[in-house]
């Protein structure tokens, strides 16, 4: 579990870098540590978003729920950029696009990382049997 959590954190930091690289209105200042801090904040927010959206009336459509989650993520990204000096976002449209791209990049990079970790586990072979 520890390796998986660390790998997901690094994947999210990579997605943050890709998002800042692609979108002209989004920038992460600082080095690798800044990217990891931004990824940690976004990861913690993504853990808390279901609790926030769970308290709201449930939309009738999955699409509406996805849009609500995207809007909450955009608001959190914009708030984080406003409060800290680690990230700059030029406005709410850039924050919404950043939330969308961050979701896409995270999904793609997570898929690649899962496949690489699975291939690594296959090469290592079966785990040795425990001695009694």
C-alpha positions as CSV (number, residue, x, y, z in Angstrom):
1,X,0.0,0.0,0.0
2,X,2.9,2.4,0.8
3,X,4.4,2.0,-2.7
4,X,1.0,2.5,-4.3
5,X,0.3,5.6,-2.3
6,X,3.7,7.0,-3.1
7,X,3.4,6.2,-6.8
8,X,0.0,7.9,-6.9
9,X,1.4,11.0,-5.3
10,X,4.2,11.1,-7.8
11,X,1.7,10.5,-10.6
12,X,-0.4,13.4,-9.4
13,X,2.7,15.6,-9.2
14,X,3.5,14.7,-12.8
15,X,-0.1,15.5,-13.8
16,X,0.3,18.9,-12.1
17,X,3.4,19.6,-14.1
18,X,1.8,18.6,-17.3
19,X,-1.2,20.8,-16.6
20,X,1.0,23.8,-15.8
21,X,3.0,23.1,-19.0
22,X,-0.1,22.8,-21.3
23,X,-2.2,25.6,-19.9
24,X,-0.8,29.2,-20.3
25,X,-2.9,30.5,-17.3
26,X,-1.6,28.0,-14.8
27,X,2.0,27.9,-13.4
28,X,3.6,26.1,-10.5
29,X,6.5,28.1,-9.0
30,X,9.4,26.3,-7.3
31,X,10.8,22.9,-7.9
32,X,9.9,19.4,-7.3
33,X,8.9,20.0,-3.7
34,X,6.3,22.6,-4.8
35,X,4.8,20.1,-7.3
36,X,4.6,17.5,-4.5
37,X,2.9,20.0,-2.1
38,X,0.4,21.0,-4.8
39,X,-0.2,17.3,-5.5
40,X,-0.7,16.6,-1.8
41,X,-3.2,19.4,-1.5
42,X,-5.2,18.3,-4.6
43,X,-5.0,14.6,-3.4
44,X,-6.4,15.5,0.0
45,X,-9.1,17.6,-1.6
46,X,-10.1,14.7,-3.8
47,X,-10.5,12.6,-0.7
48,X,-12.7,15.2,0.9
49,X,-14.8,16.1,-2.2
50,X,-17.1,13.0,-1.9
51,X,-17.9,14.0,1.7
52,X,-18.9,17.5,0.5
53,X,-20.9,16.3,-2.5
54,X,-22.5,13.6,-0.4
55,X,-24.1,16.2,1.8
56,X,-25.7,17.9,-1.2
57,X,-28.8,16.7,-3.0
58,X,-27.8,14.0,-5.4
59,X,-28.2,14.9,-9.1
60,X,-30.3,12.6,-11.2
61,X,-27.4,12.1,-13.7
62,X,-23.9,10.9,-13.4
63,X,-22.8,13.7,-15.8
64,X,-24.2,16.3,-13.3
65,X,-22.3,14.7,-10.5
66,X,-19.1,14.7,-12.6
67,X,-19.6,18.4,-13.4
68,X,-20.3,19.2,-9.7
69,X,-17.0,17.4,-8.7
70,X,-15.2,19.3,-11.5
71,X,-16.6,22.6,-10.3
72,X,-15.6,21.8,-6.7
73,X,-12.0,20.9,-7.8
74,X,-11.8,24.0,-9.9
75,X,-12.8,26.1,-6.9
76,X,-10.3,24.4,-4.7
77,X,-7.5,24.9,-7.2
78,X,-8.3,28.5,-7.5
79,X,-8.5,29.0,-3.7
80,X,-5.2,27.1,-3.3
81,X,-3.5,29.3,-5.9
82,X,-5.0,32.5,-4.2
83,X,-3.9,31.5,-0.7
84,X,-0.4,30.1,-1.4
85,X,2.4,31.3,-3.6
86,X,3.2,27.8,-5.0
87,X,0.7,28.0,-7.8
88,X,-0.7,30.8,-9.9
89,X,-4.0,30.6,-11.8
90,X,-5.1,33.5,-14.0
91,X,-8.9,33.1,-13.3
92,X,-11.8,30.7,-12.8
93,X,-11.8,29.5,-16.4
94,X,-8.2,28.6,-16.1
95,X,-9.0,26.8,-12.8
96,X,-11.8,24.8,-14.5
97,X,-9.6,23.9,-17.4
98,X,-6.8,22.9,-15.0
99,X,-9.2,20.7,-13.0
100,X,-10.3,19.0,-16.2
101,X,-6.8,18.5,-17.6
102,X,-5.6,17.4,-14.2
103,X,-8.3,14.7,-14.1
104,X,-7.4,13.5,-17.6
105,X,-3.7,13.5,-17.0
106,X,-4.0,11.8,-13.7
107,X,-6.2,9.0,-15.2
108,X,-3.8,8.4,-18.1
109,X,-0.6,8.5,-15.9
110,X,-2.2,6.3,-13.3
111,X,-3.0,3.7,-15.9
112,X,0.6,3.8,-17.2
113,X,2.0,3.6,-13.6
114,X,-0.4,0.7,-12.7
115,X,0.8,-1.2,-15.8
116,X,4.4,-0.6,-15.0
117,X,4.0,-1.6,-11.4
118,X,2.1,-4.8,-12.4
119,X,4.9,-5.7,-15.0
120,X,7.5,-5.1,-12.3
121,X,5.6,-7.4,-9.9
122,X,5.3,-10.1,-12.6
123,X,9.0,-10.0,-13.2
124,X,9.7,-10.4,-9.5
125,X,7.8,-13.7,-9.5
126,X,5.6,-15.1,-6.8
127,X,6.2,-14.1,-3.2
128,X,8.1,-16.6,-1.1
129,X,5.9,-18.8,1.1
130,X,5.9,-17.9,4.8
131,X,7.7,-20.3,7.1
132,X,5.8,-21.7,10.0
